[in-house]
Amino acid sequence: MKALDDSKLRRRYRNAYIALYVIGGLTMLLGLVTALGRVEVLPEVFAVEGAILIVFGYFTMRGSLLALGVATGLYAIDGVLTAAAGSYQGIVIRLLILYFLIQGLIALRELKRRETTGTS
């Protein structure tokens, strides 16, 4: 297997926290729209979920492997539960974001490993 250079790893890692920021912001926006439209959905749930994703994005950006791992796991579980509930809307986007998160997790882990061993 060909080793990836640091710039590719950093790009994949950056894509992961950008994905968390985007999905967190969009989720918060959805909460705002439902609140303003007085839709019978709990807008607070969307706002809290969006804020949590943005916080995970921040800590991931700061280099936290734990934050990215937890965010990836929670996002995957949320996707499975959503699909199990019979809602398949946005499944392609959800899988794409999950792909970016997993790629970022692998890249950040490799970058951390390289930092500790002192090789590049």
C-alpha positions as CSV (number, residue, x, y, z in Angstrom):
1,M,0.0,0.0,0.0
2,K,1.4,3.4,-1.0
3,A,2.0,5.7,1.9
4,L,0.1,9.1,1.7
5,D,2.1,12.2,2.1
6,D,1.3,14.7,4.9
7,S,-0.5,17.1,2.7
8,K,-3.0,14.5,1.6
9,L,-3.5,13.4,5.2
10,R,-4.0,17.0,6.3
11,R,-6.5,17.6,3.5
12,R,-8.5,14.5,4.5
13,Y,-8.4,15.6,8.1
14,R,-9.5,19.1,7.2
15,N,-12.4,17.7,5.1
16,A,-13.6,15.9,8.3
17,Y,-13.8,19.0,10.5
18,I,-15.3,21.0,7.7
19,A,-18.0,18.3,7.2
20,L,-18.8,18.6,10.9
21,Y,-19.0,22.4,10.7
22,V,-21.3,22.2,7.6
23,I,-23.6,19.5,8.9
24,G,-23.7,21.2,12.3
25,G,-24.6,24.6,10.8
26,L,-27.2,23.1,8.5
27,T,-28.8,21.2,11.4
28,M,-28.9,24.4,13.5
29,L,-30.4,26.2,10.5
30,L,-33.0,23.5,10.1
31,G,-33.9,24.0,13.8
32,L,-34.3,27.7,13.2
33,V,-36.5,27.2,10.1
34,T,-38.7,24.8,12.0
35,A,-39.0,27.2,15.0
36,L,-39.9,30.1,12.7
37,G,-42.3,28.0,10.7
38,R,-43.9,26.7,13.8
39,V,-43.5,23.1,12.5
40,E,-44.5,20.4,14.9
41,V,-40.9,19.2,15.1
42,L,-38.8,19.9,18.2
43,P,-36.5,22.7,16.9
44,E,-34.5,22.5,20.1
45,V,-33.3,19.0,19.2
46,F,-31.9,20.3,15.9
47,A,-30.3,23.3,17.6
48,V,-28.6,21.1,20.2
49,E,-27.5,18.5,17.7
50,G,-26.1,21.2,15.4
51,A,-24.3,22.8,18.3
52,I,-22.8,19.5,19.4
53,L,-21.5,18.8,15.9
54,I,-20.0,22.3,15.7
55,V,-18.2,21.7,19.0
56,F,-16.9,18.4,17.8
57,G,-15.7,20.2,14.6
58,Y,-13.9,22.7,16.7
59,F,-12.1,20.1,18.8
60,T,-11.3,18.0,15.7
61,M,-9.8,21.1,14.1
62,R,-7.6,21.5,17.2
63,G,-6.4,17.9,16.6
64,S,-8.5,15.8,18.9
65,L,-8.7,12.3,17.7
66,L,-11.2,11.5,20.4
67,A,-13.6,14.2,19.3
68,L,-13.5,13.0,15.7
69,G,-13.9,9.4,16.8
70,V,-16.9,10.2,19.0
71,A,-18.5,12.5,16.3
72,T,-18.0,9.8,13.7
73,G,-19.6,7.1,15.9
74,L,-22.5,9.3,16.9
75,Y,-23.1,10.3,13.3
76,A,-23.0,6.6,12.2
77,I,-25.4,5.6,15.0
78,D,-27.8,8.5,14.1
79,G,-27.7,7.3,10.5
80,V,-28.5,3.7,11.4
81,L,-31.3,4.8,13.7
82,T,-32.8,7.1,11.1
83,A,-32.7,4.4,8.5
84,A,-34.2,1.9,10.9
85,A,-37.0,4.3,11.5
86,G,-37.8,4.1,7.8
87,S,-36.5,7.6,6.8
88,Y,-34.2,7.3,3.8
89,Q,-34.2,10.9,2.7
90,G,-30.7,12.2,2.4
91,I,-29.1,8.8,2.8
92,V,-26.6,9.5,0.0
93,I,-25.5,12.8,1.6
94,R,-25.3,11.1,5.0
95,L,-23.1,8.3,3.6
96,L,-20.9,10.9,1.9
97,I,-20.4,12.8,5.1
98,L,-19.7,9.6,7.0
99,Y,-17.1,8.7,4.3
100,F,-15.3,12.1,4.9
101,L,-15.4,11.6,8.7
102,I,-13.9,8.1,8.4
103,Q,-11.2,9.3,6.0
104,G,-10.4,12.2,8.4
105,L,-10.3,9.8,11.3
106,I,-7.8,7.5,9.5
107,A,-5.7,10.5,8.3
108,L,-5.6,12.2,11.8
109,R,-4.6,8.9,13.4
110,E,-1.8,8.5,10.9
111,L,-0.6,12.1,11.4
112,K,-0.6,11.6,15.2
113,R,1.3,8.4,14.7
114,R,3.9,10.2,12.6
115,E,4.2,13.0,15.2
116,T,5.0,10.5,17.9
117,T,7.5,8.5,15.8
118,G,9.1,11.7,14.4
119,T,8.9,10.5,10.8
120,S,7.2,12.0,7.8
